[in-house]
Amino acid sequence: MALKSIGLQVPNLLRDIVETGIVFLYPAKCRVCAAFLEVTPVPYICADCWHDIQFVAPPWCDICGTPDVRGLCDECATDPPRYGKLRSIAFYQTTLQHAIHLFKFEKKQAFGRHLIHLINAHIPIDCCIADYDFILPVPIHKKRLRERGFNQATLLAKGVVQTKGVPVLTDALVRHRHTVAQSSLGMEARQHNIIDAFEIPNPEVIRNKRLLIVDDVFTTGATIREAVNELWKADPAEVDVLTLARTLDA
């Protein structure tokens, strides 16, 4: 093996050794079921719970990806969204909900690689990453970026395209208005909270391009709808959406 290749693997190897050592010396409890953790490839969550993640499987609505629908759901048939299709990897419940919370709110950035692996291992059959010109993570406002230290959607997007060669654009769509966290609001409030939150600094960059928006969780769809509506002002060729998770009632 080339020395350069070995060097690239050292940080990940050291991190795995440290994580394993901490778990061995200071046994913790699984964040999902509260069982004592043994040595596990995924920190904070036991293997049994990790294997219980429920993945979204076809049939699903051709457009919005609502499960257990063949063709179009009633809503898409009567009032279709402006994206071409939306696909999600798994349901936002129990294990995956805890995992995303660890990653996003407890700032466990290292946990992101496990979520990225989850996405790459379960990309929907009708979502070919290599077909897109650009990947656009849903942006967060610079104030929240300073508070959190990272944009979870950007980390996921960069991990998904790592072997695909598709550029990730983090400045094609920006969040120019700071808003209350969507997760703290009800459905109606979310719709109003996100209005006019996005803008496109350089529309010519994405004009006539095939775009894939990436985000962590799809709930009411308010954020995605607002982002997609803004993107269409630049006249792209196509706008699709991929999320790690979706709520059961989304």
C-alpha positions in Angstrom: 0.0 0.0 0.0 1.3 3.5 -0.9 2.7 5.5 2.0 0.3 8.4 1.1 -2.7 6.1 1.3 -1.6 4.8 4.7 -1.2 8.4 5.9 -4.7 9.2 4.9 -6.1 6.3 7.0 -4.1 7.2 10.2 -6.5 9.9 11.6 -9.6 7.6 11.2 -7.7 4.7 12.7 -6.5 6.8 15.7 -10.1 8.1 16.2 -11.5 4.6 16.2 -8.9 3.4 18.7 -9.6 6.3 21.0 -13.4 5.8 20.8 -13.0 2.1 21.5 -10.7 2.8 24.5 -13.0 5.3 26.0 -16.0 2.9 25.7 -13.9 0.1 27.3 -12.6 2.1 30.2 -15.7 4.1 30.9 -18.7 2.0 29.7 -21.6 4.2 28.7 -25.2 3.5 28.0 -26.9 3.4 24.6 -28.7 6.7 24.0 -31.6 4.8 22.6 -32.3 1.7 24.8 -30.1 2.6 27.8 -28.3 -0.8 27.7 -24.6 -0.7 28.6 -22.5 -0.2 25.5 -19.9 -2.8 24.5 -17.3 -2.2 21.8 -19.3 -1.1 18.8 -18.4 0.4 15.5 -21.0 3.2 16.1 -20.4 5.3 19.3 -23.2 6.1 21.7 -25.6 3.7 20.1 -25.6 -0.1 20.5 -25.5 -2.4 17.5 -29.0 -3.8 18.1 -30.5 -0.3 18.0 -28.4 0.8 15.0 -29.7 -2.2 13.1 -33.3 -1.3 13.9 -33.2 1.8 11.7 -36.2 1.7 9.4 -35.4 2.6 5.8 -37.8 4.1 3.3 -38.6 1.5 0.7 -40.7 1.5 -2.5 -43.4 1.9 -3.4 -43.4 5.7 -2.9 -44.9 8.7 -4.5 -43.1 9.5 -7.8 -42.6 13.1 -6.7 -42.6 13.6 -3.0 -41.5 10.1 -2.0 -44.4 9.5 0.4 -44.2 5.8 1.3 -46.8 3.2 0.3 -47.9 5.1 -2.7 -47.9 3.9 -6.3 -47.7 6.7 -8.9 -48.6 10.0 -7.3 -50.1 10.8 -3.9 -53.3 12.9 -3.8 -51.4 16.1 -2.9 -48.9 15.8 -5.7 -51.6 14.9 -8.2 -53.5 18.0 -7.4 -50.8 20.5 -6.3 -47.4 19.2 -7.2 -44.3 20.8 -5.6 -41.7 22.5 -7.8 -39.0 19.9 -7.2 -38.8 17.0 -9.6 -38.6 14.4 -6.9 -37.7 14.1 -3.2 -36.2 11.0 -1.7 -35.3 10.1 1.8 -33.1 7.3 3.2 -34.8 6.4 6.5 -37.5 7.4 8.9 -36.8 10.0 11.6 -37.7 8.0 14.6 -36.0 6.3 17.6 -32.4 5.4 16.6 -32.0 7.8 13.7 -33.6 10.6 15.6 -31.0 10.1 18.5 -28.2 9.8 15.9 -29.1 13.1 14.2 -29.5 14.8 17.5 -26.0 13.7 18.5 -24.5 14.9 15.3 -26.5 18.1 14.9 -27.2 19.5 18.4 -24.5 17.8 20.5 -22.0 18.7 17.9 -20.5 15.2 17.5 -19.1 15.8 14.1 -17.3 12.5 14.1 -20.7 10.8 14.1 -21.3 12.3 10.7 -19.3 9.6 9.0 -21.7 7.0 10.2 -24.6 8.9 8.9 -22.8 9.4 5.6 -22.2 5.7 5.3 -25.9 5.1 6.0 -26.8 7.4 3.1 -24.3 5.9 0.6 -25.3 2.4 1.5 -29.0 3.1 0.8 -29.2 5.6 -2.0 -32.6 5.1 -3.6 -32.5 3.3 -6.9 -34.0 6.2 -8.8 -31.5 8.8 -7.4 -28.2 8.7 -9.3 -25.9 11.2 -7.7 -23.5 11.3 -10.7 -26.4 12.6 -12.9 -26.4 16.1 -11.2 -24.2 19.1 -12.1 -24.1 20.4 -8.5 -25.1 19.3 -5.0 -26.5 22.1 -2.8 -26.7 21.6 0.9 -29.5 23.5 2.6 -27.7 26.5 4.0 -27.9 27.8 7.6 -27.5 31.5 8.6 -24.0 32.6 9.4 -25.1 33.3 13.0 -26.2 29.7 13.5 -23.0 28.5 11.7 -20.9 30.4 14.3 -23.0 28.9 17.1 -22.9 25.3 15.9 -19.5 25.4 14.2 -20.7 23.5 11.1 -23.6 23.0 8.7 -24.8 19.4 9.1 -26.2 19.4 5.5 -22.8 20.5 4.1 -21.0 17.7 5.9 -23.5 15.1 4.7 -23.4 16.4 1.1 -19.6 16.3 0.9 -19.6 12.8 2.2 -22.2 11.6 -0.3 -20.3 13.0 -3.3 -16.9 12.0 -2.1 -16.5 9.3 -4.8 -18.9 10.8 -7.4 -16.9 13.8 -8.5 -19.9 16.1 -8.3 -19.1 19.6 -7.0 -20.8 20.7 -3.7 -21.8 24.4 -3.9 -22.1 26.1 -0.5 -22.6 29.6 -1.7 -25.0 29.2 -4.6 -27.9 29.3 -2.2 -27.5 31.3 1.0 -29.6 32.0 4.0 -29.5 35.8 4.3 -32.2 36.1 7.0 -31.7 34.6 10.5 -34.8 32.6 11.6 -36.0 30.8 14.7 -35.0 27.1 14.5 -37.7 25.2 12.5 -37.5 22.3 15.0 -38.9 24.5 17.7 -42.1 25.5 15.7 -45.4 24.0 14.8 -46.4 23.4 11.2 -48.1 26.7 10.5 -45.4 28.7 12.2 -42.7 27.0 10.1 -44.3 28.1 6.9 -44.2 31.8 8.0 -40.8 31.5 9.7 -38.9 30.5 6.5 -40.5 33.0 4.0 -37.8 35.0 2.1 -35.0 33.4 4.1 -32.9 32.4 1.1 -31.3 34.2 -1.8 -29.1 33.4 -4.8 -26.0 35.6 -5.1 -24.9 34.5 -8.5 -27.9 33.0 -10.5 -25.8 32.4 -13.6 -23.8 29.7 -11.8 -26.7 27.3 -11.6 -28.7 28.4 -14.7 -29.6 25.4 -16.9 -27.9 23.0 -14.3 -29.3 19.9 -12.7 -29.3 20.4 -9.0 -29.7 18.1 -6.0 -30.5 19.7 -2.7 -29.3 17.8 0.4 -30.6 18.1 3.9 -30.7 16.1 7.1 -34.5 15.9 7.9 -37.7 16.4 5.9 -40.6 17.2 8.2 -43.3 19.7 7.0 -41.4 20.5 3.8 -41.5 24.3 4.5 -37.7 24.8 4.3 -37.4 22.7 1.1 -40.3 24.4 -0.6 -38.8 27.9 0.1 -35.4 26.8 -1.0 -36.7 25.2 -4.2 -38.9 28.3 -5.0 -35.8 30.5 -4.7 -33.7 28.3 -6.8 -36.2 28.4 -9.7 -35.6 32.1 -10.0 -32.2 31.2 -11.5 -33.9 29.0 -14.1 -32.0 25.7 -13.4 -32.7 22.6 -15.6 -33.9 20.5 -12.7 -34.1 20.5 -8.9 -34.4 17.3 -6.9 -34.1 16.7 -3.1 -32.3 14.0 -1.0 -32.7 13.9 2.8 -31.2 11.5 5.3 -34.5 11.2 7.2 -38.2 12.0 6.9 -40.8 12.0 9.6 -43.5 9.3 9.5 -46.2 11.9 8.7 -44.2 13.9 6.2 
